[in-house]
Amino acid sequence: MRVLIVGSLGGQSTAATKIAMDRGAKVAQVDTIAQATAYLRAGRGADLLMVDVSLDIGALIAANEAERIVVPVVACGVNVRPEAAAGAIRSGAKEFIHLPPDPDLIGAVLAAVSDDERPLVARDPAMLTVVELAERIAPSEASVLITGESGVGKEVMARHLHKKSKRASKPFVSVNCAAIPENLLESELFGHEKGAFTGAVARRVGKFEEADGGTLLLDEISEMDVRLQAKLLRALQEREIDRVGGAKPVKVNIRIIATSNRDLRQAVREGSFREDLLFRLNVVNLAVPPLRERPEDAVALADHFLRKYAKANGVEYRPLSEAARAQITTREWPGNVRELENAMHRAVLLAVGDQITPEAIRSPDGSPFNAYGGQIARRAAEAADEAAHLVGRTVAEVEQDLILDTLDHCLGNRTHAATILGISIRTLRNKLKLYSDAGVDIPAPGETRAGAA
């Protein structure tokens, strides 16, 4: 987390700096808004600007936007009139903090704008396998492609990779390729020279140079324009970039991590993604499983979010009831970790009593997740019906059906099926060979016994 303090903050800049640094932030300070823009233009980087409310915050934001620099602003001041604080918000500040600074308030603001407050929580075997691979390749210089559904925690995994790498003491810079308009992304990545376009009043360093020595995360890279992909490929191959309007290349020393929630091989077939770029990025692939395949993680993450939002809202932490745990592990969570986090935040606010019960876990519109109870009851009934049909069958027959049904459920994925069954991959393969030798139909990877998925 990088904080840039702009102005004296009414004589409280030293106290604010200490509080921010105590919470792990790296803090710099400049006196004027012109110096702030110059600081950011030079590529020194900031994740948050804490600006003296007496300065022209609107002019600072406008100057930054003209140079295609977007950093959230928090206004700060001593004995500030309500109308002045409201004026700062209208000018574009995200928040106003009264000074002298309250440590918990500044901590909450830092947490709100910083992804560093999202630790990697992994308890489920399906996720632990991915984490083990990530930590094994983290010290290398290999490019990594992290794939998975929206909300599974791909950026959290990328930050974990960086922290475990040899570049951990250097910058970690993230660019969301889907959130930046196509005509701005090139300048954001590679920077620009003075006069390269209207508003380019001075040279600006891009994210590649800002990340020099460290790690650059290209989030949702599948959304990048094909033309820009060609320039990115050259940067990866040559380890040098061309600023927009530049006359000579600039050397960079970075490690690239990319994420995608789309099938990039399918994008290659459709012509929307370059195959040679995919090869460059996909030296190692980390496939983060969806939350529905990580029931142990779902409970651990839910508890983490309950503690986080209890503290943020100044209420006592309340644990999950057994019924709520069952509700969490049986829901499919189509929004994955992001949806779970929002549900736990609401639960903290809605819960009554000394535990978080199913009644507190609600949809965004306030309605309960009624499907949970029906789902649990249906599964219980199915289990009871299945048990009645086991009488008179041998253990070997029941085991074979269980293994093959699990393999169908996993679309032929042997590793995933072995994890669910609680056996080693070698044991599973040996069992499948016996069944195959006996003439039993075995689903191939990506298929079920009924055919291709």
Secondary structure, 3 states (H helix, E strand, C coil): CEEEEECCHHHCHHHHHHHHHHCCCEEEEECCHHHHHHHHHCCCCCCEEEEECCCCHHHHHHHHHHCCCCCCEEEEEECCCHHHHHHHHHCCCCEEEEECCCHHHHHHHHHHHCHHHCCCCCCCHHHHHHHHHHHHHCCCCCCEEEECCCCCCHHHHHHHHHHCCCCCCCCEEEEECCCCCHHHHHHHHHCECCCCCCCCCCCECCHHHHCCCCEEEEECHHHCCHHHHHHHHHHHHHCEECCECCCCCEECCCEEEEEECCCHHHHHHHCCCCHHHHHHHCCEEEECCCHHHCHHHHHHHHHHHHHHHHHHCCCCCCCECHHHHHHHHHCCCCCHHHHHHHHHHHHHHHCCCCCECHHHCECCCCCECHHHHHHHHHHHHHHHHHHHCCCCCCHHHHHHHHHHHHHHHCCCCHHHHHHHHCCCHHHHHHHHHHHHHCCCCCCCCCEECCEEC
